Amino acid sequence: MANRLAILLVLFGLGVGITSAQEFGPGAPGPLAAAHPNWPAAKPEDVSSAANIVAAYYDVLSGRADTPRDWQRLRSLFHPDARYVFVNPWRPKHSVANMTDLDTIIGRWTTNLAKADVYERSVDNKIETFNNIVNVWSTHETRRHAADAAPILRGGNNFQIENDG
């Protein structure tokens, strides 16, 4: 039986989201699937490992300004009641945690990502596991063009992932 993973929490820089896996085994609908039957199912390759979840997250955000993002794919990584908490690490004396839901953040990103090409990728992941919780500290770089030698921004995200086995 393949392990299923799903993002539980994303924190620092971009935000925080809360989720749990959609099923408790092949073909067996779990509580999430039963409570949210119209929520998109994740691609098995996207949720087969913590590194793949993080890669899928950045892949959705990356692309040309004139290319619509696959928001259903992003949704499939998160619980329907996910929350993002934004913290601005560049203004620590003025930082206020701002919480929003997944649809609000998708709306903001749809507007912002339509203004310029953005290519974001993880450059280092520190992965720690405790029982069924996997924590990933992800350092990422953002470029305007995929082939750019230097990033325009570096940041960090924290993903807490539940492995429902």
Phi and psi in radians as a Rosetta constraint file:
Dihedral C 1 N 2 CA 2 C 2 CIRCULARHARMONIC -1.303 0.35
Dihedral N 2 CA 2 C 2 N 3 CIRCULARHARMONIC 2.479 0.35
Dihedral C 2 N 3 CA 3 C 3 CIRCULARHARMONIC -1.270 0.35
Dihedral N 3 CA 3 C 3 N 4 CIRCULARHARMONIC 2.466 0.35
Dihedral C 3 N 4 CA 4 C 4 CIRCULARHARMONIC -1.904 0.35
Dihedral N 4 CA 4 C 4 N 5 CIRCULARHARMONIC 2.327 0.35
Dihedral C 4 N 5 CA 5 C 5 CIRCULARHARMONIC -2.195 0.35
Dihedral N 5 CA 5 C 5 N 6 CIRCULARHARMONIC 2.649 0.35
Dihedral C 5 N 6 CA 6 C 6 CIRCULARHARMONIC -2.641 0.35
Dihedral N 6 CA 6 C 6 N 7 CIRCULARHARMONIC 2.596 0.35
Dihedral C 6 N 7 CA 7 C 7 CIRCULARHARMONIC -1.101 0.35
Dihedral N 7 CA 7 C 7 N 8 CIRCULARHARMONIC 2.309 0.35
Dihedral C 7 N 8 CA 8 C 8 CIRCULARHARMONIC -1.811 0.35
Dihedral N 8 CA 8 C 8 N 9 CIRCULARHARMONIC -0.674 0.35
Dihedral C 8 N 9 CA 9 C 9 CIRCULARHARMONIC -2.761 0.35
Dihedral N 9 CA 9 C 9 N 10 CIRCULARHARMONIC 2.356 0.35
Dihedral C 9 N 10 CA 10 C 10 CIRCULARHARMONIC -2.157 0.35
Dihedral N 10 CA 10 C 10 N 11 CIRCULARHARMONIC 2.197 0.35
Dihedral C 10 N 11 CA 11 C 11 CIRCULARHARMONIC -2.493 0.35
Dihedral N 11 CA 11 C 11 N 12 CIRCULARHARMONIC 2.567 0.35
Dihedral C 11 N 12 CA 12 C 12 CIRCULARHARMONIC 1.609 0.35
Dihedral N 12 CA 12 C 12 N 13 CIRCULARHARMONIC 2.054 0.35
Dihedral C 12 N 13 CA 13 C 13 CIRCULARHARMONIC 1.485 0.35
Dihedral N 13 CA 13 C 13 N 14 CIRCULARHARMONIC -1.477 0.35
Dihedral C 13 N 14 CA 14 C 14 CIRCULARHARMONIC -1.410 0.35
Dihedral N 14 CA 14 C 14 N 15 CIRCULARHARMONIC -0.743 0.35
Dihedral C 14 N 15 CA 15 C 15 CIRCULARHARMONIC 2.708 0.35
Dihedral N 15 CA 15 C 15 N 16 CIRCULARHARMONIC -2.897 0.35
Dihedral C 15 N 16 CA 16 C 16 CIRCULARHARMONIC -2.279 0.35
Dihedral N 16 CA 16 C 16 N 17 CIRCULARHARMONIC 2.342 0.35
Dihedral C 16 N 17 CA 17 C 17 CIRCULARHARMONIC -2.314 0.35
Dihedral N 17 CA 17 C 17 N 18 CIRCULARHARMONIC 2.605 0.35
Dihedral C 17 N 18 CA 18 C 18 CIRCULARHARMONIC -2.120 0.35
Dihedral N 18 CA 18 C 18 N 19 CIRCULARHARMONIC 2.345 0.35
Dihedral C 18 N 19 CA 19 C 19 CIRCULARHARMONIC -2.706 0.35
Dihedral N 19 CA 19 C 19 N 20 CIRCULARHARMONIC 3.022 0.35
Dihedral C 19 N 20 CA 20 C 20 CIRCULARHARMONIC -2.515 0.35
Dihedral N 20 CA 20 C 20 N 21 CIRCULARHARMONIC 2.907 0.35
Dihedral C 20 N 21 CA 21 C 21 CIRCULARHARMONIC -1.136 0.35
Dihedral N 21 CA 21 C 21 N 22 CIRCULARHARMONIC 2.729 0.35
Dihedral C 21 N 22 CA 22 C 22 CIRCULARHARMONIC -1.517 0.35
Dihedral N 22 CA 22 C 22 N 23 CIRCULARHARMONIC -0.392 0.35
Dihedral C 22 N 23 CA 23 C 23 CIRCULARHARMONIC -2.463 0.35
Dihedral N 23 CA 23 C 23 N 24 CIRCULARHARMONIC 2.755 0.35
Dihedral C 23 N 24 CA 24 C 24 CIRCULARHARMONIC -1.894 0.35
Dihedral N 24 CA 24 C 24 N 25 CIRCULARHARMONIC 0.700 0.35
Dihedral C 24 N 25 CA 25 C 25 CIRCULARHARMONIC 2.413 0.35
Dihedral N 25 CA 25 C 25 N 26 CIRCULARHARMONIC 2.878 0.35
Dihedral C 25 N 26 CA 26 C 26 CIRCULARHARMONIC -1.032 0.35
Dihedral N 26 CA 26 C 26 N 27 CIRCULARHARMONIC 2.094 0.35
Dihedral C 26 N 27 CA 27 C 27 CIRCULARHARMONIC 1.306 0.35
Dihedral N 27 CA 27 C 27 N 28 CIRCULARHARMONIC -0.011 0.35
Dihedral C 27 N 28 CA 28 C 28 CIRCULARHARMONIC -1.786 0.35
Dihedral N 28 CA 28 C 28 N 29 CIRCULARHARMONIC 1.875 0.35
Dihedral C 28 N 29 CA 29 C 29 CIRCULARHARMONIC -1.158 0.35
Dihedral N 29 CA 29 C 29 N 30 CIRCULARHARMONIC 2.259 0.35
Dihedral C 29 N 30 CA 30 C 30 CIRCULARHARMONIC -1.641 0.35
Dihedral N 30 CA 30 C 30 N 31 CIRCULARHARMONIC -3.005 0.35
Dihedral C 30 N 31 CA 31 C 31 CIRCULARHARMONIC -1.036 0.35
Dihedral N 31 CA 31 C 31 N 32 CIRCULARHARMONIC -0.659 0.35
Dihedral C 31 N 32 CA 32 C 32 CIRCULARHARMONIC -1.127 0.35
Dihedral N 32 CA 32 C 32 N 33 CIRCULARHARMONIC -0.822 0.35
Dihedral C 32 N 33 CA 33 C 33 CIRCULARHARMONIC -1.091 0.35
Dihedral N 33 CA 33 C 33 N 34 CIRCULARHARMONIC -0.691 0.35
Dihedral C 33 N 34 CA 34 C 34 CIRCULARHARMONIC -1.202 0.35
Dihedral N 34 CA 34 C 34 N 35 CIRCULARHARMONIC -0.681 0.35
Dihedral C 34 N 35 CA 35 C 35 CIRCULARHARMONIC -1.376 0.35
Dihedral N 35 CA 35 C 35 N 36 CIRCULARHARMONIC -0.421 0.35
Dihedral C 35 N 36 CA 36 C 36 CIRCULARHARMONIC -2.369 0.35
Dihedral N 36 CA 36 C 36 N 37 CIRCULARHARMONIC 1.226 0.35
Dihedral C 36 N 37 CA 37 C 37 CIRCULARHARMONIC -1.114 0.35
Dihedral N 37 CA 37 C 37 N 38 CIRCULARHARMONIC -0.355 0.35
Dihedral C 37 N 38 CA 38 C 38 CIRCULARHARMONIC -1.676 0.35
Dihedral N 38 CA 38 C 38 N 39 CIRCULARHARMONIC 0.035 0.35
Dihedral C 38 N 39 CA 39 C 39 CIRCULARHARMONIC -1.230 0.35
Dihedral N 39 CA 39 C 39 N 40 CIRCULARHARMONIC 2.392 0.35
Dihedral C 39 N 40 CA 40 C 40 CIRCULARHARMONIC -1.141 0.35
Dihedral N 40 CA 40 C 40 N 41 CIRCULARHARMONIC 2.461 0.35
Dihedral C 40 N 41 CA 41 C 41 CIRCULARHARMONIC -1.416 0.35
Dihedral N 41 CA 41 C 41 N 42 CIRCULARHARMONIC 2.473 0.35
Dihedral C 41 N 42 CA 42 C 42 CIRCULARHARMONIC -1.319 0.35
Dihedral N 42 CA 42 C 42 N 43 CIRCULARHARMONIC 2.606 0.35
Dihedral C 42 N 43 CA 43 C 43 CIRCULARHARMONIC -1.193 0.35
Dihedral N 43 CA 43 C 43 N 44 CIRCULARHARMONIC 2.338 0.35
Dihedral C 43 N 44 CA 44 C 44 CIRCULARHARMONIC -0.931 0.35
Dihedral N 44 CA 44 C 44 N 45 CIRCULARHARMONIC -0.679 0.35
Dihedral C 44 N 45 CA 45 C 45 CIRCULARHARMONIC -1.200 0.35
Dihedral N 45 CA 45 C 45 N 46 CIRCULARHARMONIC -0.468 0.35
Dihedral C 45 N 46 CA 46 C 46 CIRCULARHARMONIC -1.235 0.35
Dihedral N 46 CA 46 C 46 N 47 CIRCULARHARMONIC -0.522 0.35
Dihedral C 46 N 47 CA 47 C 47 CIRCULARHARMONIC -2.014 0.35
Dihedral N 47 CA 47 C 47 N 48 CIRCULARHARMONIC 0.344 0.35
Dihedral C 47 N 48 CA 48 C 48 CIRCULARHARMONIC -1.426 0.35
Dihedral N 48 CA 48 C 48 N 49 CIRCULARHARMONIC -0.244 0.35
Dihedral C 48 N 49 CA 49 C 49 CIRCULARHARMONIC -2.760 0.35
Dihedral N 49 CA 49 C 49 N 50 CIRCULARHARMONIC 2.821 0.35
Dihedral C 49 N 50 CA 50 C 50 CIRCULARHARMONIC -1.072 0.35
Dihedral N 50 CA 50 C 50 N 51 CIRCULARHARMONIC -0.744 0.35
Dihedral C 50 N 51 CA 51 C 51 CIRCULARHARMONIC -1.073 0.35
Dihedral N 51 CA 51 C 51 N 52 CIRCULARHARMONIC -0.662 0.35
Dihedral C 51 N 52 CA 52 C 52 CIRCULARHARMONIC -1.205 0.35
Dihedral N 52 CA 52 C 52 N 53 CIRCULARHARMONIC -0.619 0.35
Dihedral C 52 N 53 CA 53 C 53 CIRCULARHARMONIC -1.096 0.35
Dihedral N 53 CA 53 C 53 N 54 CIRCULARHARMONIC -0.829 0.35
Dihedral C 53 N 54 CA 54 C 54 CIRCULARHARMONIC -1.085 0.35
Dihedral N 54 CA 54 C 54 N 55 CIRCULARHARMONIC -0.765 0.35
Dihedral C 54 N 55 CA 55 C 55 CIRCULARHARMONIC -1.081 0.35
Dihedral N 55 CA 55 C 55 N 56 CIRCULARHARMONIC -0.720 0.35
Dihedral C 55 N 56 CA 56 C 56 CIRCULARHARMONIC -1.122 0.35
Dihedral N 56 CA 56 C 56 N 57 CIRCULARHARMONIC -0.711 0.35
Dihedral C 56 N 57 CA 57 C 57 CIRCULARHARMONIC -1.003 0.35
Dihedral N 57 CA 57 C 57 N 58 CIRCULARHARMONIC -0.901 0.35
Dihedral C 57 N 58 CA 58 C 58 CIRCULARHARMONIC -1.178 0.35
Dihedral N 58 CA 58 C 58 N 59 CIRCULARHARMONIC -0.593 0.35
Dihedral C 58 N 59 CA 59 C 59 CIRCULARHARMONIC -1.088 0.35
Dihedral N 59 CA 59 C 59 N 60 CIRCULARHARMONIC -0.711 0.35
Dihedral C 59 N 60 CA 60 C 60 CIRCULARHARMONIC -1.092 0.35
Dihedral N 60 CA 60 C 60 N 61 CIRCULARHARMONIC -0.693 0.35
Dihedral C 60 N 61 CA 61 C 61 CIRCULARHARMONIC -1.290 0.35
Dihedral N 61 CA 61 C 61 N 62 CIRCULARHARMONIC -0.365 0.35
Dihedral C 61 N 62 CA 62 C 62 CIRCULARHARMONIC -1.563 0.35
Dihedral N 62 CA 62 C 62 N 63 CIRCULARHARMONIC 2.482 0.35
Dihedral C 62 N 63 CA 63 C 63 CIRCULARHARMONIC 2.668 0.35
Dihedral N 63 CA 63 C 63 N 64 CIRCULARHARMONIC 3.108 0.35
Dihedral C 63 N 64 CA 64 C 64 CIRCULARHARMONIC -1.273 0.35
Dihedral N 64 CA 64 C 64 N 65 CIRCULARHARMONIC 2.680 0.35
Dihedral C 64 N 65 CA 65 C 65 CIRCULARHARMONIC -1.040 0.35
Dihedral N 65 CA 65 C 65 N 66 CIRCULARHARMONIC -0.590 0.35
Dihedral C 65 N 66 CA 66 C 66 CIRCULARHARMONIC -1.523 0.35
Dihedral N 66 CA 66 C 66 N 67 CIRCULARHARMONIC 0.144 0.35
Dihedral C 66 N 67 CA 67 C 67 CIRCULARHARMONIC -1.888 0.35
Dihedral N 67 CA 67 C 67 N 68 CIRCULARHARMONIC 2.040 0.35
Dihedral C 67 N 68 CA 68 C 68 CIRCULARHARMONIC -1.091 0.35
Dihedral N 68 CA 68 C 68 N 69 CIRCULARHARMONIC 2.489 0.35
Dihedral C 68 N 69 CA 69 C 69 CIRCULARHARMONIC -1.460 0.35
Dihedral N 69 CA 69 C 69 N 70 CIRCULARHARMONIC 2.733 0.35
Dihedral C 69 N 70 CA 70 C 70 CIRCULARHARMONIC -1.556 0.35
Dihedral N 70 CA 70 C 70 N 71 CIRCULARHARMONIC 1.395 0.35
Dihedral C 70 N 71 CA 71 C 71 CIRCULARHARMONIC -1.173 0.35
Dihedral N 71 CA 71 C 71 N 72 CIRCULARHARMONIC -0.464 0.35
Dihedral C 71 N 72 CA 72 C 72 CIRCULARHARMONIC -1.147 0.35
Dihedral N 72 CA 72 C 72 N 73 CIRCULARHARMONIC -0.658 0.35
Dihedral C 72 N 73 CA 73 C 73 CIRCULARHARMONIC -1.112 0.35
Dihedral N 73 CA 73 C 73 N 74 CIRCULARHARMONIC -0.757 0.35
Dihedral C 73 N 74 CA 74 C 74 CIRCULARHARMONIC -1.079 0.35
Dihedral N 74 CA 74 C 74 N 75 CIRCULARHARMONIC -0.814 0.35
Dihedral C 74 N 75 CA 75 C 75 CIRCULARHARMONIC -0.984 0.35
Dihedral N 75 CA 75 C 75 N 76 CIRCULARHARMONIC -0.657 0.35
Dihedral C 75 N 76 CA 76 C 76 CIRCULARHARMONIC -1.113 0.35
Dihedral N 76 CA 76 C 76 N 77 CIRCULARHARMONIC -0.342 0.35
Dihedral C 76 N 77 CA 77 C 77 CIRCULARHARMONIC -1.477 0.35
Dihedral N 77 CA 77 C 77 N 78 CIRCULARHARMONIC -0.257 0.35
Dihedral C 77 N 78 CA 78 C 78 CIRCULARHARMONIC -2.067 0.35
Dihedral N 78 CA 78 C 78 N 79 CIRCULARHARMONIC 2.749 0.35
Dihedral C 78 N 79 CA 79 C 79 CIRCULARHARMONIC -1.213 0.35
Dihedral N 79 CA 79 C 79 N 80 CIRCULARHARMONIC 2.535 0.35
Dihedral C 79 N 80 CA 80 C 80 CIRCULARHARMONIC -1.012 0.35
Dihedral N 80 CA 80 C 80 N 81 CIRCULARHARMONIC -0.455 0.35
Dihedral C 80 N 81 CA 81 C 81 CIRCULARHARMONIC -1.713 0.35
Dihedral N 81 CA 81 C 81 N 82 CIRCULARHARMONIC 0.394 0.35
Dihedral C 81 N 82 CA 82 C 82 CIRCULARHARMONIC -0.995 0.35
Dihedral N 82 CA 82 C 82 N 83 CIRCULARHARMONIC 2.585 0.35
Dihedral C 82 N 83 CA 83 C 83 CIRCULARHARMONIC -2.234 0.35
Dihedral N 83 CA 83 C 83 N 84 CIRCULARHARMONIC 2.472 0.35
Dihedral C 83 N 84 CA 84 C 84 CIRCULARHARMONIC -1.851 0.35
Dihedral N 84 CA 84 C 84 N 85 CIRCULARHARMONIC 2.372 0.35
Dihedral C 84 N 85 CA 85 C 85 CIRCULARHARMONIC -2.069 0.35
Dihedral N 85 CA 85 C 85 N 86 CIRCULARHARMONIC 2.044 0.35
Dihedral C 85 N 86 CA 86 C 86 CIRCULARHARMONIC -1.605 0.35
Dihedral N 86 CA 86 C 86 N 87 CIRCULARHARMONIC 2.323 0.35
Dihedral C 86 N 87 CA 87 C 87 CIRCULARHARMONIC -2.238 0.35
Dihedral N 87 CA 87 C 87 N 88 CIRCULARHARMONIC 2.289 0.35
Dihedral C 87 N 88 CA 88 C 88 CIRCULARHARMONIC -1.653 0.35
Dihedral N 88 CA 88 C 88 N 89 CIRCULARHARMONIC 1.782 0.35
Dihedral C 88 N 89 CA 89 C 89 CIRCULARHARMONIC -1.262 0.35
Dihedral N 89 CA 89 C 89 N 90 CIRCULARHARMONIC -0.224 0.35
Dihedral C 89 N 90 CA 90 C 90 CIRCULARHARMONIC -1.505 0.35
Dihedral N 90 CA 90 C 90 N 91 CIRCULARHARMONIC -0.174 0.35
Dihedral C 90 N 91 CA 91 C 91 CIRCULARHARMONIC -2.303 0.35
Dihedral N 91 CA 91 C 91 N 92 CIRCULARHARMONIC 1.108 0.35
Dihedral C 91 N 92 CA 92 C 92 CIRCULARHARMONIC -1.065 0.35
Dihedral N 92 CA 92 C 92 N 93 CIRCULARHARMONIC -0.533 0.35
Dihedral C 92 N 93 CA 93 C 93 CIRCULARHARMONIC -1.304 0.35
Dihedral N 93 CA 93 C 93 N 94 CIRCULARHARMONIC -0.315 0.35
Dihedral C 93 N 94 CA 94 C 94 CIRCULARHARMONIC -2.010 0.35
Dihedral N 94 CA 94 C 94 N 95 CIRCULARHARMONIC 0.094 0.35
Dihedral C 94 N 95 CA 95 C 95 CIRCULARHARMONIC -1.117 0.35
Dihedral N 95 CA 95 C 95 N 96 CIRCULARHARMONIC 2.309 0.35
Dihedral C 95 N 96 CA 96 C 96 CIRCULARHARMONIC -2.305 0.35
Dihedral N 96 CA 96 C 96 N 97 CIRCULARHARMONIC 2.268 0.35
Dihedral C 96 N 97 CA 97 C 97 CIRCULARHARMONIC -1.235 0.35
Dihedral N 97 CA 97 C 97 N 98 CIRCULARHARMONIC 2.125 0.35
Dihedral C 97 N 98 CA 98 C 98 CIRCULARHARMONIC -1.911 0.35
Dihedral N 98 CA 98 C 98 N 99 CIRCULARHARMONIC 2.108 0.35
Dihedral C 98 N 99 CA 99 C 99 CIRCULARHARMONIC -1.791 0.35
Dihedral N 99 CA 99 C 99 N 100 CIRCULARHARMONIC 2.436 0.35
Dihedral C 99 N 100 CA 100 C 100 CIRCULARHARMONIC -2.579 0.35
Dihedral N 100 CA 100 C 100 N 101 CIRCULARHARMONIC 2.920 0.35
Dihedral C 100 N 101 CA 101 C 101 CIRCULARHARMONIC -1.629 0.35
Dihedral N 101 CA 101 C 101 N 102 CIRCULARHARMONIC 2.967 0.35
Dihedral C 101 N 102 CA 102 C 102 CIRCULARHARMONIC -1.083 0.35
Dihedral N 102 CA 102 C 102 N 103 CIRCULARHARMONIC -0.739 0.35
Dihedral C 102 N 103 CA 103 C 103 CIRCULARHARMONIC -1.142 0.35
Dihedral N 103 CA 103 C 103 N 104 CIRCULARHARMONIC -0.622 0.35
Dihedral C 103 N 104 CA 104 C 104 CIRCULARHARMONIC -1.156 0.35
Dihedral N 104 CA 104 C 104 N 105 CIRCULARHARMONIC -0.763 0.35
Dihedral C 104 N 105 CA 105 C 105 CIRCULARHARMONIC -1.175 0.35
Dihedral N 105 CA 105 C 105 N 106 CIRCULARHARMONIC -0.637 0.35
Dihedral C 105 N 106 CA 106 C 106 CIRCULARHARMONIC -1.105 0.35
Dihedral N 106 CA 106 C 106 N 107 CIRCULARHARMONIC -0.699 0.35
Dihedral C 106 N 107 CA 107 C 107 CIRCULARHARMONIC -1.061 0.35
Dihedral N 107 CA 107 C 107 N 108 CIRCULARHARMONIC -0.787 0.35
Dihedral C 107 N 108 CA 108 C 108 CIRCULARHARMONIC -1.109 0.35
Dihedral N 108 CA 108 C 108 N 109 CIRCULARHARMONIC -0.817 0.35
Dihedral C 108 N 109 CA 109 C 109 CIRCULARHARMONIC -1.141 0.35
Dihedral N 109 CA 109 C 109 N 110 CIRCULARHARMONIC -0.629 0.35
Dihedral C 109 N 110 CA 110 C 110 CIRCULARHARMONIC -1.017 0.35
Dihedral N 110 CA 110 C 110 N 111 CIRCULARHARMONIC -0.791 0.35
Dihedral C 110 N 111 CA 111 C 111 CIRCULARHARMONIC -1.164 0.35
Dihedral N 111 CA 111 C 111 N 112 CIRCULARHARMONIC -0.887 0.35
Dihedral C 111 N 112 CA 112 C 112 CIRCULARHARMONIC -1.198 0.35
Dihedral N 112 CA 112 C 112 N 113 CIRCULARHARMONIC -0.703 0.35
Dihedral C 112 N 113 CA 113 C 113 CIRCULARHARMONIC -1.311 0.35
Dihedral N 113 CA 113 C 113 N 114 CIRCULARHARMONIC -0.245 0.35
Dihedral C 113 N 114 CA 114 C 114 CIRCULARHARMONIC -1.398 0.35
Dihedral N 114 CA 114 C 114 N 115 CIRCULARHARMONIC -0.159 0.35
Dihedral C 114 N 115 CA 115 C 115 CIRCULARHARMONIC -1.532 0.35
Dihedral N 115 CA 115 C 115 N 116 CIRCULARHARMONIC -0.445 0.35
Dihedral C 115 N 116 CA 116 C 116 CIRCULARHARMONIC -2.780 0.35
Dihedral N 116 CA 116 C 116 N 117 CIRCULARHARMONIC 2.690 0.35
Dihedral C 116 N 117 CA 117 C 117 CIRCULARHARMONIC -1.140 0.35
Dihedral N 117 CA 117 C 117 N 118 CIRCULARHARMONIC 2.422 0.35
Dihedral C 117 N 118 CA 118 C 118 CIRCULARHARMONIC -2.444 0.35
Dihedral N 118 CA 118 C 118 N 119 CIRCULARHARMONIC 2.239 0.35
Dihedral C 118 N 119 CA 119 C 119 CIRCULARHARMONIC -2.228 0.35
Dihedral N 119 CA 119 C 119 N 120 CIRCULARHARMONIC 1.980 0.35
Dihedral C 119 N 120 CA 120 C 120 CIRCULARHARMONIC -2.060 0.35
Dihedral N 120 CA 120 C 120 N 121 CIRCULARHARMONIC 2.390 0.35
Dihedral C 120 N 121 CA 121 C 121 CIRCULARHARMONIC -2.609 0.35
Dihedral N 121 CA 121 C 121 N 122 CIRCULARHARMONIC 2.666 0.35
Dihedral C 121 N 122 CA 122 C 122 CIRCULARHARMONIC -1.316 0.35
Dihedral N 122 CA 122 C 122 N 123 CIRCULARHARMONIC 2.369 0.35
Dihedral C 122 N 123 CA 123 C 123 CIRCULARHARMONIC -1.939 0.35
Dihedral N 123 CA 123 C 123 N 124 CIRCULARHARMONIC -0.294 0.35
Dihedral C 123 N 124 CA 124 C 124 CIRCULARHARMONIC -2.787 0.35
Dihedral N 124 CA 124 C 124 N 125 CIRCULARHARMONIC 2.272 0.35
Dihedral C 124 N 125 CA 125 C 125 CIRCULARHARMONIC -2.132 0.35
Dihedral N 125 CA 125 C 125 N 126 CIRCULARHARMONIC 2.198 0.35
Dihedral C 125 N 126 CA 126 C 126 CIRCULARHARMONIC -1.792 0.35
Dihedral N 126 CA 126 C 126 N 127 CIRCULARHARMONIC 2.026 0.35
Dihedral C 126 N 127 CA 127 C 127 CIRCULARHARMONIC -1.942 0.35
Dihedral N 127 CA 127 C 127 N 128 CIRCULARHARMONIC 2.196 0.35
Dihedral C 127 N 128 CA 128 C 128 CIRCULARHARMONIC -2.205 0.35
Dihedral N 128 CA 128 C 128 N 129 CIRCULARHARMONIC 2.494 0.35
Dihedral C 128 N 129 CA 129 C 129 CIRCULARHARMONIC -2.180 0.35
Dihedral N 129 CA 129 C 129 N 130 CIRCULARHARMONIC 2.394 0.35
Dihedral C 129 N 130 CA 130 C 130 CIRCULARHARMONIC -2.401 0.35
Dihedral N 130 CA 130 C 130 N 131 CIRCULARHARMONIC 1.963 0.35
Dihedral C 130 N 131 CA 131 C 131 CIRCULARHARMONIC 0.907 0.35
Dihedral N 131 CA 131 C 131 N 132 CIRCULARHARMONIC -2.098 0.35
Dihedral C 131 N 132 CA 132 C 132 CIRCULARHARMONIC -1.712 0.35
Dihedral N 132 CA 132 C 132 N 133 CIRCULARHARMONIC 0.212 0.35
Dihedral C 132 N 133 CA 133 C 133 CIRCULARHARMONIC -1.897 0.35
Dihedral N 133 CA 133 C 133 N 134 CIRCULARHARMONIC 2.265 0.35
Dihedral C 133 N 134 CA 134 C 134 CIRCULARHARMONIC -2.014 0.35
Dihedral N 134 CA 134 C 134 N 135 CIRCULARHARMONIC 2.228 0.35
Dihedral C 134 N 135 CA 135 C 135 CIRCULARHARMONIC -1.892 0.35
Dihedral N 135 CA 135 C 135 N 136 CIRCULARHARMONIC 2.262 0.35
Dihedral C 135 N 136 CA 136 C 136 CIRCULARHARMONIC -2.145 0.35
Dihedral N 136 CA 136 C 136 N 137 CIRCULARHARMONIC 2.008 0.35
Dihedral C 136 N 137 CA 137 C 137 CIRCULARHARMONIC -1.554 0.35
Dihedral N 137 CA 137 C 137 N 138 CIRCULARHARMONIC 2.008 0.35
Dihedral C 137 N 138 CA 138 C 138 CIRCULARHARMONIC -1.988 0.35
Dihedral N 138 CA 138 C 138 N 139 CIRCULARHARMONIC 2.037 0.35
Dihedral C 138 N 139 CA 139 C 139 CIRCULARHARMONIC -1.546 0.35
Dihedral N 139 CA 139 C 139 N 140 CIRCULARHARMONIC 2.266 0.35
Dihedral C 139 N 140 CA 140 C 140 CIRCULARHARMONIC -2.235 0.35
Dihedral N 140 CA 140 C 140 N 141 CIRCULARHARMONIC 2.775 0.35
Dihedral C 140 N 141 CA 141 C 141 CIRCULARHARMONIC -2.145 0.35
Dihedral N 141 CA 141 C 141 N 142 CIRCULARHARMONIC 2.540 0.35
Dihedral C 141 N 142 CA 142 C 142 CIRCULARHARMONIC -2.054 0.35
Dihedral N 142 CA 142 C 142 N 143 CIRCULARHARMONIC 2.330 0.35
Dihedral C 142 N 143 CA 143 C 143 CIRCULARHARMONIC -2.213 0.35
Dihedral N 143 CA 143 C 143 N 144 CIRCULARHARMONIC 2.705 0.35
Dihedral C 143 N 144 CA 144 C 144 CIRCULARHARMONIC -1.386 0.35
Dihedral N 144 CA 144 C 144 N 145 CIRCULARHARMONIC -0.538 0.35
Dihedral C 144 N 145 CA 145 C 145 CIRCULARHARMONIC -2.299 0.35
Dihedral N 145 CA 145 C 145 N 146 CIRCULARHARMONIC 2.427 0.35
Dihedral C 145 N 146 CA 146 C 146 CIRCULARHARMONIC -0.961 0.35
Dihedral N 146 CA 146 C 146 N 147 CIRCULARHARMONIC -0.562 0.35
Dihedral C 146 N 147 CA 147 C 147 CIRCULARHARMONIC -1.570 0.35
Dihedral N 147 CA 147 C 147 N 148 CIRCULARHARMONIC -0.024 0.35
Dihedral C 147 N 148 CA 148 C 148 CIRCULARHARMONIC -1.002 0.35
Dihedral N 148 CA 148 C 148 N 149 CIRCULARHARMONIC 2.385 0.35
Dihedral C 148 N 149 CA 149 C 149 CIRCULARHARMONIC -1.239 0.35
Dihedral N 149 CA 149 C 149 N 150 CIRCULARHARMONIC -0.694 0.35
Dihedral C 149 N 150 CA 150 C 150 CIRCULARHARMONIC -1.989 0.35
Dihedral N 150 CA 150 C 150 N 151 CIRCULARHARMONIC 2.470 0.35
Dihedral C 150 N 151 CA 151 C 151 CIRCULARHARMONIC -1.306 0.35
Dihedral N 151 CA 151 C 151 N 152 CIRCULARHARMONIC 2.713 0.35
Dihedral C 151 N 152 CA 152 C 152 CIRCULARHARMONIC -1.578 0.35
Dihedral N 152 CA 152 C 152 N 153 CIRCULARHARMONIC -0.258 0.35
Dihedral C 152 N 153 CA 153 C 153 CIRCULARHARMONIC -2.742 0.35
Dihedral N 153 CA 153 C 153 N 154 CIRCULARHARMONIC 2.502 0.35
Dihedral C 153 N 154 CA 154 C 154 CIRCULARHARMONIC -2.141 0.35
Dihedral N 154 CA 154 C 154 N 155 CIRCULARHARMONIC 2.522 0.35
Dihedral C 154 N 155 CA 155 C 155 CIRCULARHARMONIC -2.654 0.35
Dihedral N 155 CA 155 C 155 N 156 CIRCULARHARMONIC -3.076 0.35
Dihedral C 155 N 156 CA 156 C 156 CIRCULARHARMONIC -2.416 0.35
Dihedral N 156 CA 156 C 156 N 157 CIRCULARHARMONIC 2.553 0.35
Dihedral C 156 N 157 CA 157 C 157 CIRCULARHARMONIC -2.319 0.35
Dihedral N 157 CA 157 C 157 N 158 CIRCULARHARMONIC 2.640 0.35
Dihedral C 157 N 158 CA 158 C 158 CIRCULARHARMONIC -2.097 0.35
Dihedral N 158 CA 158 C 158 N 159 CIRCULARHARMONIC 2.102 0.35
Dihedral C 158 N 159 CA 159 C 159 CIRCULARHARMONIC -1.902 0.35
Dihedral N 159 CA 159 C 159 N 160 CIRCULARHARMONIC 2.209 0.35
Dihedral C 159 N 160 CA 160 C 160 CIRCULARHARMONIC -1.910 0.35
Dihedral N 160 CA 160 C 160 N 161 CIRCULARHARMONIC 2.175 0.35
Dihedral C 160 N 161 CA 161 C 161 CIRCULARHARMONIC -2.112 0.35
Dihedral N 161 CA 161 C 161 N 162 CIRCULARHARMONIC 2.348 0.35
Dihedral C 161 N 162 CA 162 C 162 CIRCULARHARMONIC -1.695 0.35
Dihedral N 162 CA 162 C 162 N 163 CIRCULARHARMONIC 2.229 0.35
Dihedral C 162 N 163 CA 163 C 163 CIRCULARHARMONIC -1.773 0.35
Dihedral N 163 CA 163 C 163 N 164 CIRCULARHARMONIC 1.915 0.35
Dihedral C 163 N 164 CA 164 C 164 CIRCULARHARMONIC -1.529 0.35
Dihedral N 164 CA 164 C 164 N 165 CIRCULARHARMONIC 0.013 0.35
